[in-house]
């Protein structure tokens, strides 16, 4: 909507008259409203495969108020077109909404495609009329600065023709990088190709070559970081594209959290990726008017045009403050339902907890390498839970910097728990942010030091952390020896690729007898029977 400065002058005059405040016109004649927006109207598809043959109309309208002056023999009199002050107020509210990072603008369900030279010459007008709202266009692959023929042969045509008909555009660059330096070269190549265009969706790093599956999580994460941080430094909204299994198992959580995620998983009810994602490539064999070949089709859940360019974004009423992302829906609830608690839950009424259906509790015994760092409520929680008939296990929160420090933590934990019997395991919680500075080998050695100590003492010991950390930071050989308690919220199954026997599935549980929120867990084996039968955890 175009709003000319005459409108601002009207608002200024209204304010001066109503308030009695004298203000110069020049002071009020700011360019607050002097922004030109392109207008659009888009219909949204329901969740599922979109009907891409349906036409979507667009309406564009510019509103402009003008000032007319009539001049006669008498002194000149200025007569202005009647105006509606509420329209002025609404325009101001719209401006504020667009420029305040309003949460209600963040999500928006749209339907799109991704294309490359493989689709040949595309009739973008027909594509637009089919209901496609955005297109992610391949700009090229590899190090195109060194090998210019690696720019996509149809890129210039695709981006210019798509934008000409009003389709929002993002970019992807296909990677062959072997290391972070190679990825940075690819990012610079991508920048040189796209720098003269207006991009309203992310610039995605496409990492899916078979050789990338053979690299470690550290190597893949470094490659992604190399490209994304470089393209981001050039002023673009960076993202990463790959298939679900690679994103689950080869990328560090801190990298997934930093960049936009576009996950590929075809012909399934929901992608098998268990973190947040903004776009899902759900079909590789779509048919769209205007394209003679099969084409990838995508759902997008994030309002990228608003996030990337709020100054040029036009509201169309489809924006929302909640995402329509979908995850797999079946949940295995195990053989027992439990909670884990610490000092943060304060004083607990364990009889009420028992009456709520809780079967077991994993109780924090303490943290660090001193027995004096016992959890303030540990003793009260163990005794209260056991008195109420709730089986217990414990966890010790780690800050170990090396294997020797982990051994001291094990000794401290043992001093705290040695006089109790536990029907559930002793878990070593490796999840503090401090571990990001350690190598995988250092973390693995820390885990082994703590767990082997308790194993020798006759305890059933396990490791507790979030799924991505377990997948990428600890050597998988550890999992054949020690059990796992995996943490992953908001999903139907944790994205841990090895076996586990306990899942912390939520951190916002409400249980009678506990003030505030509490973590919720499922157990998948009969731990009390295991402990008693094998005389572990004090049952000897």
C-alpha positions as CSV (number, residue, x, y, z in Angstrom):
1,X,0.0,0.0,0.0
2,X,1.4,3.4,-1.0
3,X,0.7,6.2,1.5
4,X,1.8,9.7,0.4
5,X,3.1,12.5,2.6
6,X,-0.2,14.4,2.3
7,X,-1.7,11.7,4.6
8,X,1.0,12.4,7.2
9,X,0.2,16.1,7.0
10,X,-3.4,15.4,7.6
11,X,-2.5,13.3,10.7
12,X,-0.3,16.1,11.9
13,X,-3.0,18.7,11.5
14,X,-5.5,16.5,13.4
15,X,-3.0,16.0,16.2
16,X,-2.3,19.7,16.5
17,X,-6.0,20.7,16.6
18,X,-7.0,18.0,19.1
19,X,-4.1,18.5,21.5
20,X,-3.6,22.3,21.3
21,X,0.2,21.6,20.9
22,X,2.0,23.9,18.5
23,X,4.2,21.8,16.1
24,X,6.0,22.8,13.0
25,X,4.9,21.0,9.9
26,X,8.5,20.2,9.1
27,X,9.0,18.4,12.4
28,X,5.9,16.2,11.8
29,X,6.5,15.7,8.1
30,X,8.6,12.6,8.7
31,X,8.9,9.7,6.3
32,X,7.4,7.2,8.7
33,X,4.7,6.2,6.3
34,X,6.5,7.0,3.1
35,X,7.1,3.3,2.3
36,X,6.1,1.6,-0.9
37,X,5.0,-2.0,-0.6
38,X,4.1,-4.4,-3.4
39,X,0.7,-5.9,-2.7
40,X,-0.3,-9.5,-3.0
41,X,-3.1,-11.9,-2.0
42,X,-2.5,-15.6,-1.6
43,X,-4.7,-18.5,-0.8
44,X,-3.4,-21.2,1.5
45,X,-3.6,-25.0,0.9
46,X,-4.6,-27.4,3.6
47,X,-2.0,-29.7,5.1
48,X,-1.3,-32.6,2.8
49,X,-0.4,-32.7,-0.9
50,X,-1.5,-29.3,-2.4
51,X,-3.8,-29.1,-5.4
52,X,-1.2,-27.4,-7.6
53,X,-3.7,-27.1,-10.5
54,X,-5.8,-24.6,-8.5
55,X,-5.5,-21.0,-9.6
56,X,-4.6,-18.4,-7.1
57,X,-5.6,-14.9,-7.9
58,X,-3.8,-11.8,-6.9
59,X,-5.1,-8.3,-6.1
60,X,-3.0,-5.2,-6.1
61,X,-4.3,-1.9,-5.0
62,X,-2.6,1.4,-4.3
63,X,-4.3,4.0,-2.1
64,X,-3.2,7.5,-2.6
65,X,-4.7,10.7,-1.1
66,X,-4.2,14.0,-3.0
67,X,-4.8,17.6,-2.1
68,X,-7.0,19.8,-4.3
69,X,-6.9,23.6,-4.3
70,X,-9.6,25.8,-5.7
71,X,-8.5,29.4,-6.6
72,X,-11.1,32.2,-7.3
73,X,-11.2,36.0,-7.0
74,X,-11.5,35.8,-3.3
75,X,-8.6,34.8,-1.0
76,X,-7.5,31.2,-1.8
77,X,-9.1,28.5,0.2
78,X,-7.6,25.0,0.5
79,X,-10.1,22.1,0.4
80,X,-8.8,18.6,1.1
81,X,-10.4,15.3,0.2
82,X,-12.3,14.0,3.2
83,X,-10.3,11.4,5.1
84,X,-10.9,8.7,7.7
85,X,-8.7,9.0,10.7
86,X,-9.2,5.3,11.5
87,X,-7.5,4.4,8.2
88,X,-4.5,6.5,9.4
89,X,-4.4,4.7,12.7
90,X,-4.7,1.3,11.1
91,X,-1.8,2.2,8.7
92,X,0.3,3.1,11.7
93,X,-0.5,-0.2,13.5
94,X,0.4,-2.1,10.3
95,X,3.7,-0.3,10.2
96,X,4.4,-1.2,13.8
97,X,3.4,-4.8,13.3
98,X,5.8,-5.2,10.4
99,X,8.8,-3.6,12.2
100,X,8.5,-4.8,15.7
101,X,9.3,-8.5,15.3
102,X,5.7,-9.4,16.1
103,X,5.5,-13.1,17.0
104,X,2.2,-13.4,15.2
105,X,4.0,-12.8,11.9
106,X,6.6,-15.5,12.2
107,X,4.7,-18.5,10.8
108,X,2.9,-18.9,7.5
109,X,2.0,-22.1,5.6
110,X,3.0,-21.8,1.9
111,X,3.5,-24.3,-1.0
112,X,6.5,-24.3,-3.3
113,X,8.9,-26.1,-5.6
114,X,12.6,-26.4,-6.0
115,X,14.1,-26.4,-9.5
116,X,17.4,-26.6,-11.5
117,X,18.6,-27.1,-15.0
118,X,16.9,-30.5,-14.9
119,X,13.5,-29.0,-15.3
120,X,14.5,-27.2,-18.5
121,X,12.6,-24.2,-19.7
122,X,9.8,-23.4,-17.3
123,X,6.6,-21.4,-18.0
124,X,6.6,-19.5,-14.7
125,X,3.3,-17.8,-15.4
126,X,1.6,-21.2,-15.6
127,X,3.5,-22.3,-12.4
128,X,2.2,-19.2,-10.6
129,X,-1.3,-19.8,-11.8
130,X,-1.0,-23.4,-10.5
131,X,-0.8,-22.2,-6.9
132,X,3.0,-22.2,-6.4
133,X,3.9,-19.4,-4.0
134,X,7.7,-19.8,-3.7
135,X,10.6,-21.5,-5.6
136,X,14.0,-22.5,-4.3
137,X,16.3,-22.3,-7.4
138,X,19.6,-23.9,-7.8
139,X,22.3,-21.3,-8.5
140,X,25.1,-23.8,-9.1
141,X,27.4,-26.3,-7.5
142,X,31.0,-26.7,-6.2
143,X,33.6,-24.0,-6.6
144,X,32.1,-22.0,-9.5
145,X,34.6,-19.2,-9.0
146,X,37.3,-21.6,-10.2
147,X,35.0,-23.5,-12.6
148,X,32.5,-21.0,-14.1
149,X,30.6,-23.7,-16.0
150,X,29.3,-24.9,-12.6
151,X,26.8,-22.0,-12.5
152,X,23.4,-23.6,-13.2
153,X,22.6,-23.0,-16.9
154,X,19.0,-22.0,-16.2
155,X,19.6,-20.0,-13.1
156,X,19.4,-16.5,-14.6
157,X,16.2,-17.4,-16.6
158,X,14.6,-19.1,-13.6
159,X,15.1,-16.4,-11.0
160,X,14.2,-13.5,-13.3
161,X,11.1,-15.1,-14.8
162,X,9.9,-16.4,-11.4
163,X,10.2,-13.0,-9.8
164,X,8.6,-11.3,-12.8
165,X,5.3,-13.2,-12.1
166,X,5.5,-12.6,-8.3
167,X,6.8,-15.9,-7.0
168,X,9.0,-15.5,-3.9
169,X,12.5,-17.0,-4.5
170,X,15.2,-18.7,-2.4
171,X,18.4,-20.3,-3.5
172,X,20.2,-23.6,-3.1
173,X,23.9,-24.4,-3.8
174,X,24.8,-28.1,-4.3
175,X,28.0,-29.0,-2.4
176,X,31.0,-31.2,-3.2
177,X,33.1,-29.7,-0.4
178,X,35.4,-32.0,1.5
179,X,36.2,-29.6,4.3
180,X,35.3,-26.2,5.7
181,X,37.6,-24.3,3.4
182,X,36.0,-25.9,0.4
183,X,32.6,-24.9,1.7
184,X,33.7,-21.3,2.2
185,X,34.8,-21.3,-1.5
186,X,31.5,-22.6,-2.5
187,X,29.7,-19.9,-0.5
188,X,31.8,-17.2,-2.2
189,X,30.9,-18.7,-5.6
190,X,27.2,-18.7,-4.6
191,X,27.4,-15.1,-3.6
192,X,28.9,-14.0,-6.9
193,X,26.1,-15.6,-8.7
194,X,23.2,-14.3,-6.6
195,X,24.4,-10.9,-5.4
196,X,22.4,-8.8,-7.9
197,X,19.0,-10.4,-7.0
198,X,16.5,-9.8,-4.3
199,X,16.1,-13.1,-2.3
200,X,13.2,-13.5,0.1
201,X,13.7,-17.1,1.1
202,X,17.0,-18.5,2.6
203,X,20.1,-19.4,0.7
204,X,20.4,-23.2,1.4
205,X,23.6,-25.3,1.5
206,X,22.7,-28.6,-0.2
207,X,24.8,-31.3,1.4
208,X,23.8,-34.8,0.3
209,X,26.7,-36.4,-1.6
210,X,27.3,-40.0,-0.7
211,X,30.8,-39.1,0.5
212,X,29.4,-36.8,3.1
213,X,27.7,-39.7,4.8
214,X,31.2,-41.2,5.4
215,X,32.5,-38.2,7.2
216,X,32.2,-37.7,11.0
217,X,29.6,-35.4,12.6
218,X,32.4,-33.0,13.4
219,X,33.5,-32.8,9.8
220,X,30.0,-32.4,8.3
221,X,29.2,-29.8,10.9
222,X,32.3,-27.8,10.1
223,X,31.5,-28.0,6.4
224,X,28.0,-26.6,7.0
225,X,29.3,-23.9,9.3
226,X,31.9,-22.9,6.7
227,X,29.3,-22.3,4.0
228,X,26.5,-20.9,6.1
229,X,28.6,-18.5,8.2
230,X,30.2,-17.1,5.0
231,X,26.9,-16.6,3.1
232,X,25.4,-15.1,6.3
233,X,28.3,-12.6,6.5
234,X,27.3,-11.4,3.0
235,X,23.9,-10.5,4.4
236,X,21.8,-13.5,3.5
237,X,19.6,-15.8,5.6
238,X,21.5,-19.1,5.6
239,X,20.0,-22.5,5.7
240,X,21.0,-26.2,5.2
241,X,19.2,-28.8,3.1
242,X,19.7,-32.6,3.4
243,X,17.8,-35.8,3.9
244,X,16.4,-36.6,7.4
245,X,18.9,-39.3,8.4
246,X,22.0,-37.1,7.7
247,X,20.6,-34.2,9.6
248,X,19.7,-36.5,12.5
249,X,23.1,-38.2,12.7
250,X,25.8,-36.0,11.2
251,X,25.1,-32.5,12.3
252,X,25.8,-31.0,15.7
253,X,22.8,-29.5,17.5
254,X,24.4,-26.1,17.8
255,X,24.6,-26.0,14.0
256,X,21.0,-27.1,13.5
257,X,19.9,-24.4,16.0
258,X,21.8,-21.6,14.1
259,X,20.4,-22.0,10.5
260,X,17.2,-22.6,8.7
261,X,16.5,-26.3,8.2
262,X,15.0,-27.7,4.9
263,X,14.6,-31.5,5.4
264,X,14.0,-34.0,2.6
265,X,11.9,-37.1,3.3
266,X,9.5,-38.3,0.6
267,X,6.3,-40.2,0.6
268,X,5.8,-40.4,4.3
269,X,3.2,-38.8,6.6
270,X,5.8,-36.7,8.3
271,X,9.6,-36.3,7.9
272,X,11.7,-38.6,10.1
273,X,13.6,-35.5,11.4
274,X,13.0,-34.8,15.1
275,X,14.2,-31.2,15.4
276,X,12.5,-28.0,14.3
277,X,12.5,-27.3,10.6
278,X,11.2,-24.5,8.4
279,X,10.7,-26.4,5.1
280,X,9.9,-30.0,4.1
281,X,10.6,-31.4,0.7
282,X,7.9,-34.1,0.8
283,X,7.7,-35.3,-2.8
284,X,10.3,-35.7,-5.6
285,X,7.8,-36.6,-8.3
286,X,5.4,-33.7,-8.3
287,X,3.6,-32.5,-11.5
288,X,3.0,-28.7,-11.9
289,X,1.6,-26.9,-14.8
290,X,4.3,-25.0,-16.7
291,X,6.9,-27.7,-16.0
292,X,7.3,-30.6,-18.4
293,X,9.3,-32.9,-16.0
294,X,8.7,-34.1,-12.5
295,X,9.6,-31.6,-9.9
296,X,10.3,-31.6,-6.1
297,X,7.5,-30.0,-4.1
298,X,7.7,-28.5,-0.7
299,X,5.8,-27.3,2.3
300,X,7.1,-24.2,4.1
301,X,6.0,-23.3,7.6
302,X,8.1,-20.2,8.4
303,X,7.2,-16.7,7.1
304,X,10.6,-16.1,5.5
305,X,9.7,-13.1,3.4
306,X,8.7,-11.2,6.5
307,X,11.7,-12.4,8.5
308,X,14.2,-11.5,5.7
309,X,12.6,-8.3,4.5
310,X,10.0,-6.8,6.8
311,X,10.3,-3.4,5.0
312,X,8.9,-4.9,1.8
313,X,6.5,-7.4,3.2
314,X,2.8,-7.0,2.8
315,X,0.3,-8.7,5.2
316,X,-2.2,-11.0,3.6
317,X,-4.0,-12.4,6.7
318,X,-2.4,-15.9,6.5
319,X,0.3,-15.1,9.1
320,X,0.1,-16.8,12.5
321,X,2.0,-17.3,15.7
322,X,2.0,-21.1,15.6
323,X,3.7,-23.5,13.3
324,X,2.0,-26.4,11.4
325,X,5.1,-28.5,11.4
326,X,4.2,-32.2,11.8
327,X,6.2,-35.0,13.4
328,X,5.6,-38.7,13.4
329,X,2.6,-39.4,15.6
330,X,2.9,-42.9,17.2
331,X,4.4,-43.0,20.7
332,X,5.7,-46.0,22.5
333,X,5.0,-45.3,26.2
334,X,7.1,-48.1,27.5
335,X,6.5,-50.3,30.6
336,X,6.6,-47.5,33.2
337,X,6.0,-43.8,33.5
338,X,8.3,-41.6,35.5
339,X,9.7,-38.2,36.3
340,X,13.1,-36.8,37.1
341,X,13.5,-34.2,39.8
342,X,16.1,-32.0,41.6
343,X,16.3,-29.0,43.9
344,X,14.4,-27.0,41.3
345,X,11.1,-28.8,42.1
346,X,11.4,-27.8,45.8
347,X,9.5,-29.7,48.4
348,X,7.4,-32.5,46.8
349,X,4.3,-34.2,48.2
350,X,5.3,-37.7,47.1
351,X,1.9,-39.3,48.1
352,X,0.1,-37.0,45.6
353,X,2.8,-37.8,43.0
354,X,2.1,-41.5,43.5
355,X,-1.6,-41.0,43.2
356,X,-1.0,-39.2,39.9
357,X,0.2,-42.5,38.3
358,X,3.9,-42.0,38.5
359,X,5.8,-45.3,38.7
360,X,9.3,-44.2,39.2
361,X,11.5,-41.1,39.8
362,X,15.1,-40.4,38.8
363,X,16.5,-38.1,41.5
364,X,19.4,-35.8,41.2
365,X,22.0,-36.8,43.7
366,X,24.3,-33.9,43.0
367,X,26.8,-32.4,40.6
368,X,30.5,-31.8,40.1
369,X,33.5,-33.5,41.9
370,X,32.7,-32.8,45.5
371,X,30.4,-34.8,47.8
372,X,29.5,-31.5,49.4
373,X,27.7,-30.6,46.1
374,X,24.9,-33.0,47.0
375,X,21.5,-31.9,45.8
376,X,19.7,-30.0,48.6
377,X,16.6,-32.2,48.4
378,X,18.2,-35.5,47.5
379,X,17.7,-37.2,50.9
380,X,14.2,-35.9,51.3
381,X,13.3,-36.9,47.8
382,X,14.6,-40.5,48.0
383,X,13.0,-41.1,51.4
384,X,9.7,-39.5,50.4
385,X,9.5,-41.3,47.1
386,X,10.3,-44.7,48.6
387,X,7.8,-44.2,51.5
388,X,5.1,-43.5,48.9
389,X,6.0,-46.7,47.0
390,X,7.7,-45.0,44.1
391,X,10.9,-46.8,42.7
392,X,14.0,-44.6,42.4
393,X,17.1,-44.1,40.4
394,X,19.6,-41.3,40.5
395,X,21.6,-39.0,38.2
396,X,24.8,-37.0,38.7
397,X,25.2,-33.8,36.7
398,X,28.7,-33.5,35.2
399,X,31.1,-30.6,34.8
400,X,34.1,-32.9,34.2
401,X,36.9,-31.4,32.1
402,X,38.8,-34.7,31.7
403,X,38.7,-38.4,32.7
404,X,40.4,-37.7,36.0
405,X,37.8,-35.1,36.9
406,X,35.1,-37.6,35.9
407,X,36.6,-40.2,38.3
408,X,36.4,-37.6,41.1
409,X,32.8,-37.0,40.2
410,X,32.1,-40.7,40.4
411,X,33.7,-40.9,43.8
412,X,31.7,-37.9,45.0
413,X,28.5,-39.5,43.7
414,X,29.2,-42.8,45.4
415,X,29.8,-41.1,48.7
416,X,26.3,-39.6,48.4
417,X,24.3,-42.7,47.3
418,X,26.2,-45.7,48.8
419,X,23.8,-46.2,51.7
420,X,20.7,-46.5,49.5
421,X,19.2,-49.2,47.2
422,X,18.0,-48.1,43.8
423,X,15.6,-50.0,41.6
424,X,16.5,-47.8,38.6
425,X,20.0,-47.0,37.1
426,X,22.6,-44.5,38.2
427,X,22.9,-42.1,35.3
428,X,25.7,-39.8,34.4
429,X,24.2,-36.6,32.9
430,X,26.5,-35.2,30.2
431,X,24.6,-32.2,28.8
432,X,26.2,-29.0,30.0
433,X,27.2,-26.4,27.4
434,X,30.8,-26.6,28.7
435,X,31.2,-29.9,26.8
436,X,31.1,-28.0,23.5
437,X,34.7,-27.1,24.0
438,X,35.9,-30.7,24.4
439,X,36.7,-33.2,21.6
440,X,34.7,-36.3,21.0
441,X,37.5,-38.4,22.4
442,X,37.7,-36.4,25.5
443,X,34.0,-36.7,26.2
444,X,34.1,-40.4,25.5
445,X,36.9,-40.8,27.9
446,X,35.0,-38.9,30.6
447,X,31.9,-41.1,30.1
448,X,34.0,-44.3,30.4
449,X,35.8,-43.1,33.5
450,X,32.6,-42.4,35.4
451,X,30.7,-45.5,34.2
452,X,33.5,-48.0,34.7
453,X,33.9,-46.8,38.3
454,X,30.3,-47.6,39.1
455,X,30.3,-50.8,37.1
456,X,33.1,-52.1,39.3
457,X,31.1,-51.1,42.4
458,X,28.2,-53.3,41.3
459,X,25.8,-50.6,39.9
460,X,23.7,-50.6,36.7
461,X,25.1,-47.4,35.2
462,X,23.9,-45.4,32.2
463,X,24.5,-42.2,30.2
464,X,22.0,-39.3,30.0
465,X,22.0,-36.6,27.3
466,X,20.0,-35.1,24.5
467,X,19.7,-37.1,21.3
468,X,21.9,-35.0,19.0
469,X,24.8,-35.0,21.5
470,X,24.6,-38.8,22.0
471,X,24.6,-39.2,18.2
472,X,27.5,-36.9,17.4
473,X,29.8,-36.4,20.5
474,X,30.2,-39.8,22.1
475,X,31.8,-42.9,20.4
476,X,29.1,-45.4,19.6
477,X,31.1,-48.2,21.1
478,X,30.1,-46.9,24.6
479,X,26.5,-47.7,23.9
480,X,27.2,-51.4,23.6
481,X,28.4,-51.4,27.2
482,X,26.3,-48.8,29.0
483,X,22.6,-48.0,28.9
484,X,21.2,-44.7,27.6
485,X,18.6,-42.3,28.9
486,X,17.9,-40.0,25.9
487,X,16.3,-36.6,26.1
488,X,14.2,-35.3,23.2
489,X,11.1,-33.2,23.5
490,X,8.1,-32.5,21.3
491,X,8.6,-35.6,19.1
492,X,7.0,-39.1,18.9
493,X,10.4,-40.9,19.1
494,X,13.8,-39.6,20.0
495,X,16.2,-39.2,17.2
496,X,18.9,-41.3,18.8
497,X,20.2,-43.9,16.3
498,X,21.3,-46.5,18.9
499,X,19.4,-48.5,21.5
500,X,18.0,-46.8,24.7
501,X,15.8,-47.9,27.6
502,X,14.6,-44.6,28.9
503,X,13.3,-41.5,27.2
504,X,12.9,-38.0,28.7
505,X,10.1,-36.9,26.4
506,X,8.9,-33.7,28.0
507,X,10.0,-30.9,30.3
508,X,6.7,-29.2,30.9
509,X,4.8,-31.8,32.8
510,X,2.3,-30.9,35.5
511,X,2.0,-33.5,38.3
512,X,-0.1,-33.3,41.5
513,X,2.2,-32.8,44.5
514,X,4.8,-30.8,42.5
515,X,4.8,-27.0,42.2
516,X,5.7,-25.9,38.7
517,X,6.9,-28.0,35.7
518,X,8.7,-31.3,35.9
519,X,10.5,-33.6,33.3
520,X,8.5,-36.6,32.1
521,X,10.0,-40.0,31.2
522,X,9.2,-43.5,29.9
523,X,11.1,-46.6,30.8
524,X,11.2,-49.5,28.3
525,X,12.4,-52.4,30.5
526,X,11.5,-53.6,34.0
527,X,14.4,-52.1,35.8
528,X,13.4,-53.1,39.3
529,X,13.3,-56.8,38.3
530,X,16.8,-56.4,36.6
531,X,18.3,-54.9,39.7
532,X,17.0,-57.4,42.2
533,X,17.6,-60.5,40.0
534,X,21.2,-59.4,39.3
535,X,21.8,-58.0,42.8
536,X,22.8,-54.6,41.5
537,X,22.5,-51.1,42.9
538,X,22.6,-52.1,46.6
539,X,20.5,-55.3,46.3
540,X,23.4,-57.5,47.2
